[in-house]
């Protein structure tokens, strides 16, 4: 697809900077920018377990394995 657009001087300078530092052509830069913007608007869905694993919450707690069913015993016996 061919796209013709106008950008202001500020964005033109930013684009030139990106091109100088990445050695990418305009098409590559725009494709990456579109992919990034799309991912921000439409993040891939993750299971609750995946989210907790990424945050480091899975496996970081210590205690008896039956704590959820015997939590009152644990509090009162200490």
Biopython code that builds the backbone (N, CA, C, O; Angstrom):
import numpy as np
from Bio.PDB.StructureBuilder import StructureBuilder

atoms = [
    (1, "UNK", "N", (0.850, -1.171, 0.000)),
    (1, "UNK", "CA", (0.000, 0.000, 0.000)),
    (1, "UNK", "C", (0.895, 1.232, 0.000)),
    (1, "UNK", "O", (1.856, 1.314, 0.764)),
    (2, "UNK", "N", (0.582, 2.151, -0.829)),
    (2, "UNK", "CA", (1.293, 3.428, -0.856)),
    (2, "UNK", "C", (0.508, 4.440, -0.037)),
    (2, "UNK", "O", (-0.709, 4.569, -0.171)),
    (3, "UNK", "N", (1.245, 5.162, 0.823)),
    (3, "UNK", "CA", (0.625, 6.173, 1.672)),
    (3, "UNK", "C", (1.387, 7.480, 1.497)),
    (3, "UNK", "O", (2.617, 7.504, 1.553)),
    (4, "UNK", "N", (0.658, 8.548, 1.288)),
    (4, "UNK", "CA", (1.246, 9.879, 1.203)),
    (4, "UNK", "C", (0.718, 10.665, 2.391)),
    (4, "UNK", "O", (-0.490, 10.729, 2.617)),
    (5, "UNK", "N", (1.632, 11.263, 3.148)),
    (5, "UNK", "CA", (1.217, 12.006, 4.332)),
    (5, "UNK", "C", (2.144, 13.194, 4.568)),
    (5, "UNK", "O", (3.225, 13.286, 3.986)),
    (6, "UNK", "N", (1.708, 14.076, 5.413)),
    (6, "UNK", "CA", (2.492, 15.237, 5.817)),
    (6, "UNK", "C", (2.810, 15.097, 7.305)),
    (6, "UNK", "O", (1.948, 14.707, 8.092)),
    (7, "UNK", "N", (4.042, 15.415, 7.690)),
    (7, "UNK", "CA", (4.396, 15.441, 9.112)),
    (7, "UNK", "C", (5.037, 16.785, 9.425)),
    (7, "UNK", "O", (5.632, 17.428, 8.560)),
    (8, "UNK", "N", (4.903, 17.190, 10.673)),
    (8, "UNK", "CA", (5.475, 18.483, 11.062)),
    (8, "UNK", "C", (6.989, 18.355, 11.253)),
    (8, "UNK", "O", (7.544, 17.256, 11.219)),
    (9, "UNK", "N", (7.640, 19.498, 11.454)),
    (9, "UNK", "CA", (9.102, 19.522, 11.579)),
    (9, "UNK", "C", (9.592, 18.686, 12.758)),
    (9, "UNK", "O", (10.615, 18.010, 12.654)),
    (10, "UNK", "N", (8.875, 18.725, 13.870)),
    (10, "UNK", "CA", (9.271, 17.974, 15.056)),
    (10, "UNK", "C", (9.312, 16.468, 14.757)),
    (10, "UNK", "O", (10.279, 15.788, 15.100)),
    (11, "UNK", "N", (8.269, 15.964, 14.126)),
    (11, "UNK", "CA", (8.228, 14.537, 13.802)),
    (11, "UNK", "C", (9.213, 14.184, 12.693)),
    (11, "UNK", "O", (9.740, 13.072, 12.667)),
    (12, "UNK", "N", (9.462, 15.104, 11.791)),
    (12, "UNK", "CA", (10.455, 14.874, 10.736)),
    (12, "UNK", "C", (11.846, 14.716, 11.340)),
    (12, "UNK", "O", (12.626, 13.870, 10.902)),
    (13, "UNK", "N", (12.157, 15.534, 12.348)),
    (13, "UNK", "CA", (13.452, 15.418, 13.030)),
    (13, "UNK", "C", (13.553, 14.094, 13.775)),
    (13, "UNK", "O", (14.597, 13.442, 13.757)),
    (14, "UNK", "N", (12.473, 13.702, 14.426)),
    (14, "UNK", "CA", (12.468, 12.419, 15.142)),
    (14, "UNK", "C", (12.645, 11.260, 14.175)),
    (14, "UNK", "O", (13.377, 10.313, 14.461)),
    (15, "UNK", "N", (11.986, 11.335, 13.046)),
    (15, "UNK", "CA", (12.110, 10.287, 12.035)),
    (15, "UNK", "C", (13.538, 10.215, 11.507)),
    (15, "UNK", "O", (14.084, 9.123, 11.349)),
    (16, "UNK", "N", (14.137, 11.346, 11.238)),
    (16, "UNK", "CA", (15.522, 11.374, 10.760)),
    (16, "UNK", "C", (16.466, 10.782, 11.807)),
    (16, "UNK", "O", (17.395, 10.049, 11.469)),
    (17, "UNK", "N", (16.226, 11.097, 13.058)),
    (17, "UNK", "CA", (17.044, 10.558, 14.157)),
    (17, "UNK", "C", (16.937, 9.040, 14.204)),
    (17, "UNK", "O", (17.946, 8.346, 14.323)),
    (18, "UNK", "N", (15.717, 8.526, 14.110)),
    (18, "UNK", "CA", (15.499, 7.076, 14.131)),
    (18, "UNK", "C", (16.207, 6.417, 12.945)),
    (18, "UNK", "O", (16.853, 5.380, 13.098)),
    (19, "UNK", "N", (16.081, 7.019, 11.778)),
    (19, "UNK", "CA", (16.723, 6.457, 10.586)),
    (19, "UNK", "C", (18.248, 6.437, 10.730)),
    (19, "UNK", "O", (18.893, 5.463, 10.339)),
    (20, "UNK", "N", (18.820, 7.492, 11.282)),
    (20, "UNK", "CA", (20.271, 7.553, 11.466)),
    (20, "UNK", "C", (20.762, 6.495, 12.444)),
    (20, "UNK", "O", (21.809, 5.883, 12.230)),
    (21, "UNK", "N", (20.013, 6.282, 13.507)),
    (21, "UNK", "CA", (20.480, 5.391, 14.562)),
    (21, "UNK", "C", (20.101, 3.923, 14.354)),
    (21, "UNK", "O", (20.644, 3.045, 15.025)),
    (22, "UNK", "N", (19.187, 3.652, 13.443)),
    (22, "UNK", "CA", (18.784, 2.264, 13.212)),
    (22, "UNK", "C", (19.137, 1.767, 11.807)),
    (22, "UNK", "O", (19.077, 0.567, 11.538)),
    (23, "UNK", "N", (19.501, 2.677, 10.926)),
    (23, "UNK", "CA", (19.771, 2.334, 9.527)),
    (23, "UNK", "C", (18.593, 1.622, 8.872)),
    (23, "UNK", "O", (18.785, 0.769, 8.006)),
    (24, "UNK", "N", (17.383, 1.968, 9.282)),
    (24, "UNK", "CA", (16.184, 1.400, 8.689)),
    (24, "UNK", "C", (15.571, 2.406, 7.729)),
    (24, "UNK", "O", (15.704, 3.619, 7.893)),
    (25, "UNK", "N", (14.894, 1.862, 6.719)),
    (25, "UNK", "CA", (14.192, 2.774, 5.829)),
    (25, "UNK", "C", (12.827, 3.108, 6.423)),
    (25, "UNK", "O", (12.402, 2.524, 7.419)),
    (26, "UNK", "N", (12.166, 4.045, 5.797)),
    (26, "UNK", "CA", (10.890, 4.545, 6.311)),
    (26, "UNK", "C", (9.856, 3.435, 6.464)),
    (26, "UNK", "O", (9.111, 3.418, 7.444)),
    (27, "UNK", "N", (9.800, 2.513, 5.513)),
    (27, "UNK", "CA", (8.820, 1.421, 5.591)),
    (27, "UNK", "C", (9.030, 0.558, 6.828)),
    (27, "UNK", "O", (8.064, 0.194, 7.499)),
    (28, "UNK", "N", (10.276, 0.228, 7.137)),
    (28, "UNK", "CA", (10.561, -0.590, 8.316)),
    (28, "UNK", "C", (10.172, 0.134, 9.605)),
    (28, "UNK", "O", (9.594, -0.461, 10.514)),
    (29, "UNK", "N", (10.491, 1.404, 9.667)),
    (29, "UNK", "CA", (10.167, 2.196, 10.858)),
    (29, "UNK", "C", (8.660, 2.288, 11.047)),
    (29, "UNK", "O", (8.162, 2.101, 12.157)),
    (30, "UNK", "N", (7.939, 2.570, 9.985)),
    (30, "UNK", "CA", (6.482, 2.672, 10.082)),
    (30, "UNK", "C", (5.845, 1.330, 10.440)),
    (30, "UNK", "O", (4.906, 1.281, 11.235)),
    (31, "UNK", "N", (6.351, 0.247, 9.858)),
    (31, "UNK", "CA", (5.805, -1.070, 10.196)),
    (31, "UNK", "C", (5.981, -1.379, 11.676)),
    (31, "UNK", "O", (5.057, -1.875, 12.320)),
    (32, "UNK", "N", (7.159, -1.091, 12.218)),
    (32, "UNK", "CA", (7.401, -1.334, 13.645)),
    (32, "UNK", "C", (6.539, -0.426, 14.516)),
    (32, "UNK", "O", (6.006, -0.863, 15.536)),
    (33, "UNK", "N", (6.404, 0.829, 14.117)),
    (33, "UNK", "CA", (5.590, 1.769, 14.893)),
    (33, "UNK", "C", (4.125, 1.332, 14.895)),
    (33, "UNK", "O", (3.453, 1.402, 15.924)),
    (34, "UNK", "N", (3.639, 0.887, 13.750)),
    (34, "UNK", "CA", (2.250, 0.424, 13.665)),
    (34, "UNK", "C", (2.051, -0.825, 14.517)),
    (34, "UNK", "O", (1.050, -0.936, 15.225)),
    (35, "UNK", "N", (2.997, -1.769, 14.456)),
    (35, "UNK", "CA", (2.901, -2.988, 15.270)),
    (35, "UNK", "C", (2.875, -2.648, 16.761)),
    (35, "UNK", "O", (2.069, -3.195, 17.514)),
    (36, "UNK", "N", (3.755, -1.748, 17.178)),
    (36, "UNK", "CA", (3.820, -1.357, 18.584)),
    (36, "UNK", "C", (2.530, -0.687, 19.029)),
    (36, "UNK", "O", (2.006, -1.000, 20.098)),
    (37, "UNK", "N", (2.021, 0.216, 18.234)),
    (37, "UNK", "CA", (0.785, 0.919, 18.556)),
    (37, "UNK", "C", (-0.391, -0.048, 18.605)),
    (37, "UNK", "O", (-1.248, 0.053, 19.482)),
    (38, "UNK", "N", (-0.429, -0.980, 17.667)),
    (38, "UNK", "CA", (-1.497, -1.978, 17.632)),
    (38, "UNK", "C", (-1.460, -2.859, 18.886)),
    (38, "UNK", "O", (-2.506, -3.150, 19.467)),
    (39, "UNK", "N", (-0.268, -3.280, 19.302)),
    (39, "UNK", "CA", (-0.131, -4.115, 20.504)),
    (39, "UNK", "C", (-0.571, -3.360, 21.754)),
    (39, "UNK", "O", (-1.124, -3.962, 22.674)),
    (40, "UNK", "N", (-0.336, -2.063, 21.799)),
    (40, "UNK", "CA", (-0.770, -1.269, 22.946)),
    (40, "UNK", "C", (-2.286, -1.184, 23.005)),
    (40, "UNK", "O", (-2.869, -1.189, 24.089)),
    (41, "UNK", "N", (-2.919, -1.108, 21.857)),
    (41, "UNK", "CA", (-4.382, -1.017, 21.804)),
    (41, "UNK", "C", (-5.057, -2.375, 21.930)),
    (41, "UNK", "O", (-6.194, -2.466, 22.394)),
    (42, "UNK", "N", (-4.369, -3.417, 21.523)),
    (42, "UNK", "CA", (-4.952, -4.752, 21.488)),
    (42, "UNK", "C", (-3.935, -5.753, 22.030)),
    (42, "UNK", "O", (-3.406, -6.564, 21.269)),
    (43, "UNK", "N", (-3.651, -5.709, 23.341)),
    (43, "UNK", "CA", (-2.628, -6.606, 23.888)),
    (43, "UNK", "C", (-3.063, -8.062, 23.776)),
    (43, "UNK", "O", (-4.253, -8.366, 23.858)),
    (44, "UNK", "N", (-2.102, -8.958, 23.588)),
    (44, "UNK", "CA", (-2.459, -10.375, 23.529)),
    (44, "UNK", "C", (-3.034, -10.816, 24.871)),
    (44, "UNK", "O", (-2.545, -10.421, 25.930)),
    (45, "UNK", "N", (-4.067, -11.629, 24.811)),
    (45, "UNK", "CA", (-4.700, -12.058, 26.054)),
    (45, "UNK", "C", (-3.846, -13.126, 26.732)),
    (45, "UNK", "O", (-3.315, -14.025, 26.079)),
    (46, "UNK", "N", (-3.726, -13.012, 28.031)),
    (46, "UNK", "CA", (-2.945, -13.952, 28.825)),
    (46, "UNK", "C", (-3.849, -14.554, 29.887)),
    (46, "UNK", "O", (-4.804, -13.928, 30.347)),
    (47, "UNK", "N", (-3.528, -15.766, 30.260)),
    (47, "UNK", "CA", (-4.293, -16.398, 31.323)),
    (47, "UNK", "C", (-3.908, -15.755, 32.655)),
    (47, "UNK", "O", (-2.830, -15.173, 32.773)),
    (48, "UNK", "N", (-4.777, -15.854, 33.652)),
    (48, "UNK", "CA", (-4.420, -15.309, 34.971)),
    (48, "UNK", "C", (-3.115, -15.895, 35.504)),
    (48, "UNK", "O", (-2.337, -15.188, 36.144)),
    (49, "UNK", "N", (-2.868, -17.179, 35.248)),
    (49, "UNK", "CA", (-1.623, -17.804, 35.702)),
    (49, "UNK", "C", (-0.418, -17.155, 35.036)),
    (49, "UNK", "O", (0.583, -16.895, 35.703)),
    (50, "UNK", "N", (-0.493, -16.889, 33.733)),
    (50, "UNK", "CA", (0.616, -16.244, 33.035)),
    (50, "UNK", "C", (0.905, -14.859, 33.597)),
    (50, "UNK", "O", (2.066, -14.480, 33.751)),
    (51, "UNK", "N", (-0.137, -14.105, 33.902)),
    (51, "UNK", "CA", (0.036, -12.770, 34.469)),
    (51, "UNK", "C", (0.725, -12.856, 35.830)),
    (51, "UNK", "O", (1.646, -12.089, 36.109)),
    (52, "UNK", "N", (0.283, -13.782, 36.672)),
    (52, "UNK", "CA", (0.889, -13.939, 37.995)),
    (52, "UNK", "C", (2.329, -14.424, 37.895)),
    (52, "UNK", "O", (3.179, -13.995, 38.676)),
    (53, "UNK", "N", (2.613, -15.301, 36.957)),
    (53, "UNK", "CA", (3.983, -15.777, 36.773)),
    (53, "UNK", "C", (4.894, -14.645, 36.329)),
    (53, "UNK", "O", (6.021, -14.536, 36.813)),
    (54, "UNK", "N", (4.431, -13.809, 35.426)),
    (54, "UNK", "CA", (5.230, -12.671, 34.966)),
    (54, "UNK", "C", (5.512, -11.690, 36.095)),
    (54, "UNK", "O", (6.595, -11.110, 36.162)),
    (55, "UNK", "N", (4.543, -11.505, 36.978)),
    (55, "UNK", "CA", (4.717, -10.575, 38.094)),
    (55, "UNK", "C", (5.531, -11.186, 39.229)),
    (55, "UNK", "O", (5.851, -10.501, 40.200)),
    (56, "UNK", "N", (5.867, -12.465, 39.117)),
    (56, "UNK", "CA", (6.672, -13.123, 40.134)),
    (56, "UNK", "C", (5.894, -13.531, 41.366)),
    (56, "UNK", "O", (6.496, -13.788, 42.409)),
    (57, "UNK", "N", (4.573, -13.600, 41.282)),
    (57, "UNK", "CA", (3.778, -13.968, 42.451)),
    (57, "UNK", "C", (3.630, -15.479, 42.626)),
    (57, "UNK", "O", (3.402, -15.957, 43.737)),
    (58, "UNK", "N", (3.759, -16.219, 41.547)),
    (58, "UNK", "CA", (3.619, -17.669, 41.647)),
    (58, "UNK", "C", (4.896, -18.236, 42.235)),
    (58, "UNK", "O", (5.986, -18.021, 41.706)),
    (59, "UNK", "N", (4.753, -18.959, 43.330)),
    (59, "UNK", "CA", (5.893, -19.608, 43.955)),
    (59, "UNK", "C", (6.672, -18.736, 44.910)),
    (59, "UNK", "O", (7.747, -19.144, 45.350)),
    (60, "UNK", "N", (6.185, -17.550, 45.257)),
    (60, "UNK", "CA", (6.969, -16.676, 46.121)),
    (60, "UNK", "C", (6.463, -16.669, 47.571)),
    (60, "UNK", "O", (7.016, -15.964, 48.415)),
    (61, "UNK", "N", (5.426, -17.441, 47.857)),
    (61, "UNK", "CA", (4.886, -17.477, 49.207)),
    (61, "UNK", "C", (5.315, -18.750, 49.915)),
    (61, "UNK", "O", (5.488, -19.795, 49.287)),
    (62, "UNK", "N", (5.484, -18.655, 51.230)),
    (62, "UNK", "CA", (5.827, -19.817, 52.023)),
    (62, "UNK", "C", (4.723, -20.084, 53.015)),
    (62, "UNK", "O", (4.041, -19.164, 53.468)),
    (63, "UNK", "N", (4.550, -21.346, 53.349)),
    (63, "UNK", "CA", (3.535, -21.716, 54.320)),
    (63, "UNK", "C", (3.096, -23.150, 54.095)),
    (63, "UNK", "O", (3.525, -23.809, 53.148)),
    (64, "UNK", "N", (2.244, -23.614, 54.974)),
    (64, "UNK", "CA", (1.728, -24.963, 54.837)),
    (64, "UNK", "C", (0.894, -25.082, 53.576)),
    (64, "UNK", "O", (0.263, -24.120, 53.138)),
    (65, "UNK", "N", (0.901, -26.280, 52.994)),
    (65, "UNK", "CA", (0.162, -26.466, 51.747)),
    (65, "UNK", "C", (-1.347, -26.408, 51.951)),
    (65, "UNK", "O", (-2.085, -26.166, 50.997)),
    (66, "UNK", "N", (-1.820, -26.625, 53.181)),
    (66, "UNK", "CA", (-3.261, -26.577, 53.451)),
    (66, "UNK", "C", (-3.662, -25.265, 54.134)),
    (66, "UNK", "O", (-4.673, -25.213, 54.835)),
    (67, "UNK", "N", (-2.887, -24.228, 53.933)),
    (67, "UNK", "CA", (-3.122, -22.950, 54.596)),
    (67, "UNK", "C", (-4.502, -22.369, 54.280)),
    (67, "UNK", "O", (-5.133, -21.772, 55.152)),
    (68, "UNK", "N", (-4.974, -22.538, 53.045)),
    (68, "UNK", "CA", (-6.262, -21.946, 52.686)),
    (68, "UNK", "C", (-7.427, -22.602, 53.411)),
    (68, "UNK", "O", (-8.442, -21.950, 53.652)),
    (69, "UNK", "N", (-7.306, -23.867, 53.760)),
    (69, "UNK", "CA", (-8.412, -24.530, 54.461)),
    (69, "UNK", "C", (-8.227, -24.510, 55.975)),
    (69, "UNK", "O", (-9.195, -24.694, 56.712)),
    (70, "UNK", "N", (-7.010, -24.292, 56.448)),
    (70, "UNK", "CA", (-6.753, -24.283, 57.901)),
    (70, "UNK", "C", (-6.129, -22.976, 58.368)),
    (70, "UNK", "O", (-5.332, -22.959, 59.307)),
    (71, "UNK", "N", (-6.491, -21.895, 57.716)),
    (71, "UNK", "CA", (-5.852, -20.629, 58.054)),
    (71, "UNK", "C", (-6.139, -20.158, 59.478)),
    (71, "UNK", "O", (-5.294, -19.507, 60.091)),
    (72, "UNK", "N", (-7.317, -20.476, 60.012)),
    (72, "UNK", "CA", (-7.638, -20.029, 61.369)),
    (72, "UNK", "C", (-6.790, -20.765, 62.392)),
    (72, "UNK", "O", (-6.392, -20.181, 63.400)),
    (73, "UNK", "N", (-6.514, -22.018, 62.151)),
    (73, "UNK", "CA", (-5.661, -22.785, 63.068)),
    (73, "UNK", "C", (-4.264, -22.194, 63.112)),
    (73, "UNK", "O", (-3.654, -22.110, 64.178)),
    (74, "UNK", "N", (-3.763, -21.789, 61.974)),
    (74, "UNK", "CA", (-2.423, -21.214, 61.899)),
    (74, "UNK", "C", (-2.317, -19.902, 62.654)),
    (74, "UNK", "O", (-1.286, -19.622, 63.267)),
    (75, "UNK", "N", (-3.352, -19.104, 62.620)),
    (75, "UNK", "CA", (-3.320, -17.802, 63.296)),
    (75, "UNK", "C", (-3.417, -17.960, 64.807)),
    (75, "UNK", "O", (-2.725, -17.263, 65.549)),
    (76, "UNK", "N", (-4.258, -18.856, 65.262)),
    (76, "UNK", "CA", (-4.508, -18.963, 66.699)),
    (76, "UNK", "C", (-3.484, -19.819, 67.414)),
    (76, "UNK", "O", (-3.359, -19.723, 68.635)),
    (77, "UNK", "N", (-2.758, -20.639, 66.708)),
    (77, "UNK", "CA", (-1.836, -21.533, 67.403)),
    (77, "UNK", "C", (-0.458, -20.916, 67.584)),
    (77, "UNK", "O", (0.420, -21.548, 68.172)),
    (78, "UNK", "N", (-0.250, -19.735, 67.109)),
    (78, "UNK", "CA", (1.088, -19.123, 67.218)),
    (78, "UNK", "C", (1.211, -18.298, 68.446)),
    (78, "UNK", "O", (2.265, -17.713, 68.694)),
]
sb = StructureBuilder()
sb.init_structure("model")
sb.init_model(0)
sb.init_chain("A")
sb.init_seg("    ")
for serial, (resi, resn, name, xyz) in enumerate(atoms, 1):
    if name == "N":
        sb.init_residue(resn, " ", resi, " ")
    sb.init_atom(name, np.array(xyz, "f"), 0.0, 1.0, " ", f" {name:<3s}", serial, name[0])
structure = sb.get_structure()
